[in-house]
Amino acid sequence: MSLIAMVAGAALFLQQSAGAEIAAAEARKLEACVAKIETAPDEAYEDGLAWTFEGNRPGARQCTALALIALGNAEEGAIRLENLAMSSDGGTMEQRAVYLSQAGNAWLQIGAAEAAAVSFSEALRLAPNENDLLLDRATAYMLIDKWDEALKDLNIAIANTPGDATAHQMRAEVHLNKDALDLAMKDVETAMAADPKNIDTLLVRGRVREAIRLKAGD
């Protein structure tokens, strides 16, 4: 190997090492900022702003967006997260999917289910068949009575993780609203087998039983 090649290789190694160290430092900074949101969101927001002034790093923008959501400005926070997901320095596909997932959940907080469904759909384009995203989007669809769309997402989620209590409980709700009462009860039974004391599942079971009783009396 020539001297020039050796120098070039060493320089590349140093750049990669420096890049890894910077990334690790950024990750620690983001972790600390997000942890502070739990107890002092206003301070976390100030930290995020100070971090932004240092170089407008993606982690800083994510932190300020999450702090805004915690402070009650969910719409502004969601928009910032969506913008971060579309930015040139937004990071990997997985990171961008996380931003969009967080945006979707922020939209759900303020009852903007249509906007939430869009954010979750964009996240699923980047992380296809991710179960948490499928359940989140199904939740958004259910809130706007898009039962068929919700059912598709829940079918995929259950195929990915058979017996998942939450997915089966949600699908029971969908079947109930589609008047597929036998299928609803099957999902209730599966959900209860996985998590017998879940209050939400017990409530759905009661509603399914009542719907079956009323239908039998017709």
C-alpha positions as CSV (number, residue, x, y, z in Angstrom):
1,M,0.0,0.0,0.0
2,S,1.3,3.4,-0.9
3,L,2.0,6.1,1.7
4,I,-0.8,8.2,0.2
5,A,-3.2,5.4,0.5
6,M,-2.2,4.7,4.1
7,V,-2.7,8.4,5.0
8,A,-6.1,8.4,3.3
9,G,-7.1,5.3,5.1
10,A,-6.1,6.6,8.4
11,A,-7.9,9.9,7.8
12,L,-11.1,8.0,6.9
13,F,-10.8,5.9,10.1
14,L,-10.4,9.0,12.2
15,Q,-13.4,10.6,10.5
16,Q,-15.5,7.5,11.1
17,S,-14.3,7.3,14.7
18,A,-15.1,11.0,15.3
19,G,-18.5,10.5,13.6
20,A,-19.2,7.6,16.0
21,E,-18.2,9.6,19.0
22,I,-20.3,12.6,17.9
23,A,-23.3,10.3,17.3
24,A,-22.9,8.7,20.7
25,A,-22.7,12.2,22.4
26,E,-25.8,13.3,20.5
27,A,-27.6,10.2,21.6
28,R,-26.7,10.8,25.2
29,K,-27.8,14.4,24.9
30,L,-31.2,13.4,23.4
31,E,-31.7,10.8,26.1
32,A,-31.1,13.3,28.8
33,C,-33.4,15.8,27.2
34,V,-36.2,13.3,26.7
35,A,-35.9,12.1,30.3
36,K,-36.2,15.7,31.5
37,I,-39.5,16.1,29.5
38,E,-41.1,13.7,32.0
39,T,-40.5,16.0,35.0
40,A,-39.7,19.5,33.6
41,P,-40.8,19.9,30.0
42,D,-40.2,23.7,30.1
43,E,-36.6,23.1,31.1
44,A,-36.2,20.4,28.4
45,Y,-37.6,22.9,25.8
46,E,-35.0,25.5,26.9
47,D,-32.3,22.8,26.7
48,G,-33.4,21.9,23.2
49,L,-33.3,25.5,22.1
50,A,-29.8,26.0,23.4
51,W,-28.8,22.8,21.7
52,T,-30.4,24.0,18.5
53,F,-28.3,27.2,18.6
54,E,-25.2,25.0,18.8
55,G,-25.8,23.5,15.4
56,N,-29.5,22.8,14.8
57,R,-28.9,19.0,15.1
58,P,-31.8,16.6,14.5
59,G,-31.7,15.5,18.1
60,A,-32.2,19.1,19.3
61,R,-35.2,19.5,16.9
62,Q,-36.7,16.3,18.1
63,C,-36.3,17.3,21.7
64,T,-37.9,20.7,21.3
65,A,-40.8,19.1,19.4
66,L,-41.4,16.5,22.1
67,A,-41.2,19.2,24.8
68,L,-43.7,21.3,23.0
69,I,-46.1,18.3,22.9
70,A,-45.6,17.8,26.6
71,L,-46.3,21.5,27.2
72,G,-49.6,21.2,25.5
73,N,-48.6,22.4,22.0
74,A,-49.2,19.1,20.3
75,E,-50.0,20.5,16.9
76,E,-46.8,22.5,16.7
77,G,-44.8,19.6,18.0
78,A,-46.3,17.1,15.5
79,I,-45.7,19.5,12.6
80,R,-42.0,19.9,13.7
81,L,-41.6,16.1,13.9
82,E,-43.1,15.6,10.4
83,N,-40.8,18.3,9.1
84,L,-37.8,16.6,10.7
85,A,-38.8,13.2,9.1
86,M,-38.7,14.9,5.7
87,S,-35.5,16.9,6.3
88,S,-32.2,16.0,4.5
89,D,-30.5,15.3,7.8
90,G,-33.4,13.3,9.4
91,G,-31.3,10.2,9.7
92,T,-32.0,6.6,8.9
93,M,-35.4,5.3,7.7
94,E,-35.9,3.9,11.2
95,Q,-35.3,7.3,12.8
96,R,-37.6,9.0,10.4
97,A,-40.3,6.4,11.2
98,V,-39.9,7.2,14.9
99,Y,-40.4,10.9,14.3
100,L,-43.6,10.2,12.3
101,S,-44.8,7.8,14.9
102,Q,-44.4,10.4,17.6
103,A,-46.1,12.9,15.4
104,G,-49.0,10.5,14.9
105,N,-49.4,10.0,18.6
106,A,-49.3,13.8,19.1
107,W,-52.2,14.2,16.6
108,L,-54.1,11.5,18.5
109,Q,-53.7,13.4,21.8
110,I,-55.7,16.3,20.3
111,G,-58.2,14.2,18.5
112,A,-56.9,14.8,15.0
113,A,-57.3,11.2,13.9
114,E,-57.1,11.9,10.2
115,A,-53.8,13.6,10.6
116,A,-52.6,10.8,12.8
117,A,-53.5,8.2,10.2
118,V,-51.5,10.1,7.6
119,S,-48.4,10.3,9.9
120,F,-48.7,6.6,10.7
121,S,-49.1,5.7,7.1
122,E,-45.9,7.6,6.2
123,A,-44.1,5.8,9.1
124,L,-45.3,2.5,7.8
125,R,-43.8,3.3,4.4
126,L,-40.5,3.5,6.1
127,A,-41.0,0.6,8.5
128,P,-43.5,-1.8,6.8
129,N,-45.5,-4.1,9.0
130,E,-44.1,-2.7,12.3
131,N,-46.7,-3.9,14.8
132,D,-46.8,-0.8,17.0
133,L,-47.4,1.4,14.0
134,L,-50.1,-1.0,12.6
135,L,-51.9,-0.8,16.0
136,D,-51.5,3.0,16.2
137,R,-52.9,3.5,12.7
138,A,-55.7,1.0,13.4
139,T,-56.6,3.2,16.4
140,A,-56.7,6.3,14.3
141,Y,-58.9,4.5,11.7
142,M,-61.3,3.3,14.4
143,L,-61.7,6.9,15.7
144,I,-62.9,8.0,12.3
145,D,-65.0,4.9,11.6
146,K,-62.8,3.4,8.9
147,W,-63.5,-0.1,10.1
148,D,-62.3,-1.9,7.0
149,E,-59.0,-0.1,7.0
150,A,-58.5,-0.8,10.7
151,L,-59.3,-4.5,10.2
152,K,-56.6,-4.8,7.5
153,D,-54.0,-3.4,9.8
154,L,-55.1,-5.6,12.7
155,N,-55.1,-8.7,10.6
156,I,-51.5,-8.0,9.6
157,A,-50.5,-7.3,13.3
158,I,-52.1,-10.5,14.5
159,A,-50.5,-12.5,11.7
160,N,-47.2,-11.0,12.9
161,T,-47.8,-11.7,16.6
162,P,-50.6,-14.3,17.0
163,G,-52.3,-14.1,20.4
164,D,-51.4,-10.4,21.0
165,A,-54.1,-9.3,23.6
166,T,-54.3,-5.7,22.5
167,A,-54.6,-6.5,18.8
168,H,-57.3,-9.1,19.4
169,Q,-59.2,-6.7,21.7
170,M,-59.1,-4.0,19.1
171,R,-60.1,-6.4,16.3
172,A,-63.1,-7.5,18.5
173,E,-64.1,-3.9,18.6
174,V,-63.9,-3.6,14.9
175,H,-65.9,-6.8,14.3
176,L,-68.5,-5.6,16.8
177,N,-68.9,-2.4,14.8
178,K,-69.2,-4.4,11.6
179,D,-71.8,-6.6,13.2
180,A,-69.6,-9.7,12.9
181,L,-70.5,-10.8,16.4
182,D,-69.2,-14.4,16.3
183,L,-65.8,-13.1,15.1
184,A,-65.9,-10.4,17.8
185,M,-66.4,-13.0,20.5
186,K,-63.6,-15.2,19.2
187,D,-61.2,-12.2,19.4
188,V,-62.5,-11.4,22.9
189,E,-61.8,-14.9,24.1
190,T,-58.3,-14.9,22.6
191,A,-57.6,-11.5,24.2
192,M,-58.8,-12.7,27.6
193,A,-56.7,-15.9,27.4
194,A,-53.7,-13.6,27.0
195,D,-54.7,-11.0,29.5
196,P,-57.7,-12.1,31.6
197,K,-58.0,-9.0,33.8
198,N,-57.8,-6.3,31.1
199,I,-60.6,-3.9,31.8
200,D,-60.9,-2.8,28.1
201,T,-61.3,-6.3,27.0
202,L,-63.9,-7.0,29.7
203,L,-65.9,-4.0,28.5
204,V,-65.8,-5.1,24.9
205,R,-66.9,-8.6,26.0
206,G,-69.9,-7.0,27.8
207,R,-70.9,-5.1,24.7
208,V,-70.5,-8.1,22.4
209,R,-72.6,-10.2,24.7
210,E,-75.3,-7.5,24.8
211,A,-75.3,-7.2,21.0
212,I,-75.6,-11.0,20.7
213,R,-78.5,-11.0,23.2
214,L,-80.3,-8.2,21.3
215,K,-79.8,-9.9,17.9
216,A,-81.2,-13.2,19.3
217,G,-84.3,-11.3,20.4
218,D,-85.0,-9.9,17.0
